[in-house]
Amino acid sequence: MKSGKLFDHEKFNFDIARLKKGGETFEVVVDNNLAVAFKEGKSVDLNDVIKSNKIYSNANHSLLSSETIMENIFKTDDKNEIAKIILKEGEIHLTSEYKAKVREEKKKQIIYLIHKNSIDPRTNAPHTLVRIEDAINSKKVRIDEFKTANDQLKSVLDEIKTILPLKFEKKKYSIKIYSEYAARGISLIQRHVEPMSSDWQEDGSVICMIEISPGVASELIEQINKLTKGTADIESYN
């Protein structure tokens, strides 16, 4: 099976999947999110992915493909099977509006990654989300809608580090949660980080050792203090 491209940079009034095969062009109108998920191999119902079972030679002009040509090329007259082939082997074309939305979502993800994994070396505190976003906007960093946030994190950091001092480090914390909140507390910690150790005490309390980035630590500590009404014992180690 051909892998095909996942996206294309052309502009459309709606989202389509397109396959060129046997000298012909075949298109189906799709739901953008579900089409991408389907192509990535996720469990998605085809009926939810495609807006109809019509196969077009040019969807923008509502030109339907010849059924005779489709059967000759795909060796089937089952439009659902043909749609699957188009999705798997073809390209997904997204509207400019949707791509802009994806870029904004990716930017937010990148900002959060920087916030939770780095600190300002001048203050040893995490940069605020607003400060990071201002740096990205100031440097006019281009966010790529076709890459994951993690995949383009380094390139974004390379562009903003000249105006935003950054230091990446992790700190160790010892967190003791008393019996009344221990079970919920350990569950809360595990949602943020895998503890280095978890020692349950005879009185029902638990002591966790964790290593975590400052940005995540500040959020976790705030949530632990809220859960335990400020009774947890939290110590940090440089």
C-alpha positions in Angstrom: 0.0 0.0 0.0 1.3 3.5 -0.8 1.7 5.7 2.1 0.7 8.9 0.3 1.0 12.4 1.6 -1.0 13.3 4.7 -1.7 16.9 3.7 -1.4 19.3 0.8 -1.1 23.1 0.7 -3.9 23.8 -1.8 -6.9 25.8 -0.8 -10.4 24.4 -1.0 -13.9 25.5 0.2 -14.2 22.1 1.9 -11.9 19.2 2.9 -11.2 16.4 0.4 -9.2 13.3 0.0 -7.7 12.9 -3.5 -6.1 10.0 -5.3 -4.6 10.1 -8.8 -4.6 6.6 -10.2 -4.5 5.1 -13.6 -4.4 8.6 -15.2 -7.6 9.6 -13.4 -8.4 11.7 -10.4 -10.7 10.5 -7.6 -11.9 12.6 -4.7 -14.2 12.2 -1.7 -15.4 15.0 0.6 -14.3 14.3 4.2 -14.4 15.4 7.8 -10.9 16.9 8.3 -10.2 15.6 11.8 -11.6 12.1 11.2 -9.9 11.8 7.8 -6.5 12.5 9.3 -7.2 10.0 12.1 -8.3 7.4 9.6 -5.2 7.8 7.6 -3.1 7.5 10.7 -4.6 4.1 11.3 -6.9 5.0 14.2 -10.2 3.2 14.7 -12.6 5.5 12.9 -15.9 4.6 11.2 -15.7 5.3 7.5 -19.3 6.5 7.5 -18.2 9.3 9.9 -15.1 10.2 7.8 -16.8 10.7 4.4 -19.6 13.3 4.0 -21.2 11.1 1.3 -20.4 8.0 -0.7 -20.1 10.0 -3.9 -16.8 9.7 -5.7 -15.8 12.8 -7.7 -13.4 13.5 -10.5 -13.5 17.1 -9.3 -15.4 17.8 -6.1 -15.1 21.6 -6.4 -17.2 21.4 -9.6 -19.4 18.5 -8.4 -18.2 16.3 -11.2 -18.7 12.6 -10.5 -16.3 9.9 -11.5 -17.3 7.5 -14.2 -18.5 4.2 -12.6 -17.1 2.3 -15.5 -13.7 3.9 -15.0 -13.8 3.3 -11.3 -14.6 -0.4 -11.6 -11.8 -0.8 -14.2 -9.2 0.9 -12.0 -10.3 -0.2 -8.5 -11.6 -3.7 -9.6 -14.8 -3.0 -7.5 -17.9 -1.0 -7.7 -18.2 -0.7 -4.0 -17.9 3.0 -3.3 -17.0 2.5 0.3 -14.1 0.3 -0.6 -13.0 2.9 -3.2 -13.3 5.7 -0.6 -11.1 3.6 1.7 -8.4 3.3 -1.0 -8.6 7.0 -1.7 -8.1 7.9 2.0 -5.3 5.4 2.5 -3.3 5.9 -0.6 -4.2 9.5 -1.5 -3.7 13.0 -0.1 -5.9 14.9 2.4 -6.4 18.5 1.3 -7.5 20.9 4.1 -9.1 24.3 3.9 -7.0 27.3 4.8 -9.4 28.0 7.7 -8.8 24.6 9.2 -5.0 24.8 8.7 -5.0 28.2 10.5 -6.9 26.6 13.4 -4.5 23.7 13.6 -1.5 26.1 13.6 -3.0 28.0 16.5 -3.6 24.8 18.4 0.0 23.7 17.7 1.3 27.0 18.9 -0.6 26.7 22.2 0.9 23.2 22.6 4.4 24.5 22.0 3.9 27.4 24.4 2.8 25.0 27.1 5.7 22.6 26.5 8.2 25.5 26.9 6.4 26.7 30.0 6.3 23.4 31.8 9.8 22.3 30.8 12.0 25.4 31.2 12.7 28.2 33.6 14.0 31.8 33.3 17.7 31.4 34.5 17.5 35.0 35.9 14.7 34.1 38.4 14.7 30.3 38.4 10.9 30.5 37.8 9.0 29.3 34.8 8.2 31.9 32.1 4.5 32.8 31.9 2.5 31.5 28.9 1.9 35.1 27.9 5.6 35.9 27.9 6.4 32.9 25.7 3.6 33.7 23.3 4.9 37.3 23.0 8.4 36.0 22.2 7.0 33.7 19.5 4.9 36.5 18.0 7.8 39.0 18.2 10.1 36.7 16.3 7.3 35.9 13.8 8.0 32.2 14.3 6.2 30.1 11.7 4.3 27.2 13.2 4.0 24.2 10.9 0.5 22.7 10.9 1.9 19.5 9.5 4.3 18.7 12.3 3.6 17.8 15.9 4.4 20.3 18.7 7.2 18.1 19.9 8.8 17.8 16.4 9.0 21.6 16.0 9.8 22.5 19.6 13.6 22.7 19.0 13.3 25.0 16.0 10.9 27.3 17.8 13.3 27.4 20.8 16.2 28.2 18.5 14.3 31.3 17.2 13.2 32.7 20.5 16.2 32.0 22.7 17.8 35.3 21.6 15.0 37.3 23.3 13.8 34.9 25.9 16.4 33.4 28.3 15.7 29.7 28.8 17.1 27.0 31.0 15.9 23.4 31.0 16.2 21.4 34.2 14.3 19.2 36.5 14.1 19.3 40.3 13.5 16.6 42.8 10.7 16.8 45.3 9.7 14.8 48.4 5.9 14.9 48.9 4.2 13.5 52.0 0.5 13.2 51.8 -1.4 12.2 54.9 -3.8 9.2 55.1 -7.0 11.2 54.5 -5.8 12.3 51.1 -3.2 9.7 50.3 -5.0 7.6 47.7 -6.3 10.6 45.8 -2.9 12.3 46.2 -0.9 9.5 44.7 -3.3 9.3 41.8 -3.0 13.1 41.2 0.8 12.8 41.2 0.8 9.9 38.8 -1.3 11.9 36.3 1.7 14.4 36.1 4.8 12.2 36.6 5.9 8.7 37.4 7.2 8.8 41.0 10.8 7.7 41.5 9.5 6.0 44.7 6.3 5.7 46.7 6.6 4.6 50.3 3.4 3.9 52.3 3.7 4.6 56.0 2.1 2.7 58.9 -0.2 5.6 59.6 -1.6 5.4 56.0 0.3 8.3 54.7 2.5 8.1 51.5 5.8 9.7 50.7 6.6 10.2 47.0 10.0 11.1 45.5 9.6 12.7 42.1 11.8 14.5 39.5 9.9 17.0 37.5 10.3 20.2 35.5 9.5 23.5 37.4 6.5 24.4 35.2 4.8 21.1 35.9 5.9 21.1 39.5 4.2 24.5 40.2 0.9 23.2 38.8 1.2 19.9 40.6 2.0 21.5 44.0 -0.9 23.9 43.6 -3.3 21.0 43.0 -1.8 18.9 45.9 -2.2 21.9 48.3 -5.8 22.3 47.1 -6.6 18.6 47.5 -5.0 18.3 51.0 -6.1 21.8 52.2 -2.4 22.7 52.6 -1.6 19.7 54.9 0.9 18.0 52.5 4.6 18.2 53.3 6.5 19.3 50.2 10.3 19.7 50.0 12.4 20.5 47.0 16.1 19.5 46.3 18.4 21.3 43.9 
